[in-house]
């Protein structure tokens, strides 16, 4: 009777085995609660926007309030706020994820304390102080604001990238290498797929942090919805102050929801 012997293992099958052994499978919708749970947050954002529109159409405002809360002004401020957030987020992702990957490789692992220390300084410093110091050193405006936002929000993405990769079972990495996979193939087919949920969680945290911190752009000529808050404080106009705070909160909820959707869509099958 001929003994059955397993066929040759491929890089793809090794990666699939790594995913299978990494932990319990989630349902096909991509996580606890599935897609149905994602419908609650946009509904709350829609209700908030509707409430703001109804309030705006029913109250009597002064000339300053009407000008600041006009549709054109609000639209421009929102687009400016989104531009600050999106550009800063793109730079953070393009820099922090590759850097986090590099710092988990043996050749650069000794640099980890220094890099993390620098990233900690960027977030530990008071945000308004960081913005003002950069504006004095460089210049006031959009790109100085973007730089300040990048320095302030890079840590969650960098740290989560490193934690996600370091959390991969070493036995899975060794199994991939033992099957003839190169270091890059192990990273691409085993380590990164298993670390994706943690990396995406860090990116979502950074996005929400960016939306809130971007309100400080008004102090260095960056614009955004923070102008409403600053004007409300300066002129003691509670309507502008509350409107600015509410719109920033709604925008943060919307961005957070988009991040959750991306997490569900980008999560590898079997995780």
Residue pairs with C-beta under 8 A, 6 or more apart in sequence:
9 179
11 176
11 179
11 180
11 181
11 185
11 189
12 189
14 175
14 176
14 179
14 181
14 189
14 190
15 176
15 189
15 190
15 193
16 270
17 175
18 169
18 172
18 175
18 176
18 189
18 190
18 193
18 194
19 193
19 194
19 268
19 269
19 270
19 271
20 270
21 169
21 172
22 168
22 169
22 172
22 194
22 271
23 271
25 270
25 271
26 32
26 267
26 271
27 34
29 35
29 36
29 264
30 263
30 264
30 265
30 267
31 263
31 264
31 267
35 264
38 257
38 260
38 261
38 264
41 253
41 256
41 257
41 260
42 254
42 257
44 253
45 250
45 253
45 254
45 257
48 246
48 249
48 250
48 253
49 250
52 243
52 246
52 247
52 250
56 69
59 239
61 69
61 239
62 237
64 231
64 235
64 237
64 240
65 237
65 239
65 240
67 73
68 227
68 228
68 231
68 240
69 228
69 239
69 240
69 243
74 247
77 223
77 224
77 225
77 227
77 228
78 225
78 247
78 251
80 222
80 223
80 224
81 211
81 214
81 215
81 217
81 223
81 224
81 225
81 226
81 248
81 251
82 251
83 142
84 142
84 145
84 146
84 149
84 210
84 214
84 217
84 222
84 223
84 224
85 149
85 207
85 210
85 211
85 214
85 255
87 146
88 146
88 149
88 150
88 153
88 210
88 214
89 153
89 203
89 206
89 207
89 210
91 146
91 150
92 150
92 153
92 154
92 157
92 206
92 210
93 157
93 203
95 150
95 154
96 154
96 157
96 158
96 161
97 157
97 161
97 199
99 115
99 158
99 161
100 157
100 158
100 159
100 160
100 161
100 162
100 165
100 199
101 161
101 165
101 187
101 192
102 108
103 109
103 111
103 112
103 115
103 162
104 161
104 162
104 165
104 166
112 162
115 158
116 155
116 158
116 159
119 154
119 155
119 158
119 159
120 155
122 130
122 151
122 152
122 154
122 155
123 152
123 153
123 154
123 155
127 148
127 152
127 213
127 216
128 216
128 219
130 148
130 151
130 152
131 144
131 145
131 148
131 216
131 217
131 219
131 220
132 219
132 220
134 144
134 147
134 148
134 151
134 220
135 144
135 219
135 220
135 221
138 144
138 147
140 220
140 221
140 222
141 220
141 221
141 222
142 222
142 223
144 220
144 222
145 214
145 217
145 220
145 221
145 222
148 216
148 220
149 210
149 213
149 214
152 209
152 213
153 206
153 209
153 210
153 213
154 206
156 202
156 203
156 205
156 206
156 209
157 199
157 202
157 203
157 206
158 202
159 202
160 198
160 199
160 201
160 202
160 203
160 205
161 195
161 198
161 199
161 202
163 198
164 194
164 195
164 196
164 197
164 198
164 199
164 202
165 191
165 192
165 195
167 194
167 195
167 198
168 190
168 191
168 194
168 195
172 190
172 194
173 186
173 190
173 191
176 185
176 186
176 189
176 190
177 183
177 186
181 189
181 190
193 268
193 271
194 271
196 266
196 267
196 268
196 271
197 263
197 267
197 271
200 259
200 262
200 263
200 266
200 267
201 263
203 259
204 256
204 259
204 260
204 262
204 263
207 255
207 256
207 258
207 259
208 252
208 255
208 256
208 259
211 248
211 251
211 252
211 255
212 248
212 252
214 222
214 224
214 225
214 226
215 224
215 225
215 226
215 229
215 244
215 248
216 226
217 223
217 224
217 226
218 224
218 226
218 227
218 229
218 230
219 226
219 230
225 244
225 247
225 248
225 251
226 244
226 248
227 244
228 240
228 241
228 243
228 244
228 247
229 240
229 241
229 244
229 245
229 248
231 237
231 240
231 244
232 238
232 239
232 240
232 241
232 242
232 243
232 244
233 241
